[in-house]
């Protein structure tokens, strides 16, 4: 198992699983990559397994806002040769604050 640090948009966040002592959620994340401005866009996809308070908060934000952009880091298990998505057991999770939603809430002056 290796370690990955990346970012992406949550395209699907499942329901909370587990009991009150150890909540977790599975979420799908995607990041689009273009090698040049006129190149075809490729997708980098991850299946994230998120635990505890991060799971509770991400599930809530996804339900309220729809797609949320996040940065994450954790142990990575690559997918199979059949194009399966790699899974990340997320240890660190944060919101990517550069988004249309945050800009509309903060205003054009950045909330200052």
N, C-alpha and C positions, 0 to 999 in steps of 0.2 A: 504494500500500500504506500502511495506517495502522498505528498502534501500539495495543495493548490490554493492560490489566492487569486480571486477574479471578481468580476461584477457582472450583473445582468438584470433583465426585467423578469419579474415573476409572472409567468404566463398562466399558472394554475397553482392554487394553494388548497390542499385538502382540508378535511376536518381534523380537529385535534384528536389525538389518540392517547392511550395510556390513562393512568389514574392521576389523582391530584399530586402525588409524590414525584412523578416522572412523566410529564406531558411531552409529546412530540408531534411533529407534523411533517408530511412530505410536501415539497413544493417543486415545481418545475421552473427553471430559469433558462433564459436564452440571451446570448450576446451576438450581435451581428458584426461581421468582420469583412472589410473590403481591402484588398491589397493595394488598390489605387482608386482614384475617383471614378474611373470608367470601368472598373472591374466588376465582375459578378459578386454579389454579396453572399458570403457563407455564414452559416449559423454554428455557434458553439453552444451545445445544450448540456445542462446538468440536471440531475435529480438531487435535490437537497433534502437532507434529513436534519431537522432543526429541533433542538431540545429546550425544555423548561420555559423560562419566561420569554425567551426569544421566540419560541413557538407560539405562545399565547398572543404575543404582541403582533407577530407577522400575520397570523390567521385573522386577527381583528382588523389590521390595516388593509389586508387584501380584500376582506369582505366590505369594508367601508369605501375604499378608494379604487378598487379594481386592481390594475397592474401597478406594482410598486417596484422601483429600481433599488437594488441592494448591492452591497459589497460583502464578500464572504471569504472565509478561509477555513480549511479543514482537511481531514484525511480524505484522500481521493482513491476510489476504486474504479479503474477504467471499465467501460462497457465492452461487450464482446465484439467479434469481428463483423457481426451482422448489422452494424450501425447502431447498436444499443447505446443508450446514454450512460455516461459515467455517473457514479453516485458520490456525493460529498457528505461526510458526517461533519456538519458545520460546528466549528468551535468558536468562531468569531463572526458576528453579523452586524451590519450597520446599514442605514439608509443612505442611498446616493442622493444627496440633496439638490443636485442640479436637475430639476424637472419642471414641467409646466405647472404642476400643482403647487409646488413650493414657491415658484415665482409669482403665481397669482395670489397666494396668501400673503407673501412678504411685500409685494409691491415692487415696482421697478427700482426703487432705491435700496433694495436688499433688506428692508425692514428697519432701516436706521432712522 
